[in-house]
Amino acid sequence: MTRGRQALALLVRKIDSFITPDRLRVYPVILAVMSGAALLASSVMRVLVPAAQGSFLPDYLAHWTGAGLLLAGDSADLYDPQTQQAFQTGALGSLPTLAWFVSPPVVAAFYAPFALIPYNLSALVWLALSATLLVACTLSLRSLAPELLLHKRKLVFLAVFASPVVVELLGGGQDSAFVLAVWLLGIRLLGTGHSYWAGAIFGLGFAKPQLFVLVPIALLATRNVRALASFVAVFSLLAGISVGLVGVDGIAHWVSALSSPLYTEQVQQGQAWKMIGLPSLVQGLLPPSWAGWTVPVLTMISLPAGAAILIFHLYKTRKRPVDLMLVWLATLATTVVFSPHIATYDGVLLVPVFAYLLEHRSTPLVRASTVGAIGLLWLGPAFHLAAVQMARWPLDIISAPWAALPLAAVWFESLRALRTNESPAETASPSYTA
């Protein structure tokens, strides 16, 4: 154990010594230029030859498809892969892969206005909205890291938009910018005492329930009954709208799609290398033949395990005031690290956690974990290609989502900050007594 800690400490020091002001300025610029050029080239090719390259913003296509089927009156077959494939073929021609819509039915209704216009134009509008949301979210970080945003705003923007999580988010057309905005707005409203509004905003997380499942636990721990009541009300309202849109049978089809062998094979197992949570790392290290029982087990126990750890740390702080901001950042970090399905683009949710810790708790571990996570995320596709060539366990574990390790270190630091409350911003944030 001692040797292991010494080796880890040495690695942290080595990575930390690599971080210099010049490198912080130069490397993000290089990555931003390279990723921007790659995204532009890929997008142009996808628009010109979708049959060979796939659609422009492929993840957005799934949401656009769900909305289009809903508008066409095909709600009964909303989650049928063949129906979705036929719809996409009719709109864009033959595509190499299916962009499978598996979000809650109410999400299809949200995207309905976008499905009223041709796909490529619709995707371009969504891309602009996502980029605008990311800019707004980055500006809002000044409430978490005021000095960082005041003195290094350009560097913060450059680091965010040059990160692999944002490149994946914008390049795929995912909705993670919206999810980040919900988290940041909910936390801000809680900090200003607007509990009812905060709970209502968090309730919008029904769109991606796995990323908000710990919210009611944190609200209970902080004894915020008002926010919890509005969260439950909005969550229930959106669930009711979903039932109204597709009926009970449609909800059953949705649940069946998420638990189907096809979903397990193509998403939970097939895209494990693109995930960033600890459950996906564990799955990536195990023999593929075990996936039949390990995937369901990890799916069932991961978030409860994270919730138990979070509750334990909140319980330890019950006898003293605790920085409310730390409570919610620790909750957010726990959600990301223990979610059984959280892809690279969802890593944008950790941006506020990184920003807070880099300003208020900038230890060598935090700095090294930040750089290590970014580096490993950028290397992920290369590791995956190498694993495909090996095609044999245990050699193919190189494609496991190793970025989960430094991200878990950041989560650990958020819990330690919560437990020790060693933050100079403690007096500037609202508190509660658990």
ABEGO torsion letter per residue (X at the ends): XAAAAAAAAAAAAAAAAABBAAAAAAAAAAAAAAAAAAAAAAAAAAAABAAAAEBBGAAAAAAAAAAAAAAAGAAAAAABAAAAAAAAAAAAEBBABBBBBABBAAAAAAAAAAAABBAAAAAAAAAAAAAAAAAAAAAAAAAABAAAAAAAAAAAAAAAAABAAAAAAAAAGBAAAAAAAAAAAAAAAAAAGBAAAAAAAAAAAAABAAAAAAAAAAAAAAGBAAAAAAAAAAAAAAAAAAAAAAEAAAAAAAAAAAABAAAAAAAAAAAAAABABAAAAAAAABBAAAAAAAAAAAAAAAAAAAAAAAAAAAAAAAABBBBAAAAAAAAAAAAAAABABBBAAAAAAAAAAAAAAAAABBBAAAAAAAAAAAAAAAAAAAAAAAAAAAGBOAAAAAABBAAAAAAAAAAAAAAAAAAAGBBAAAAABBBBBX
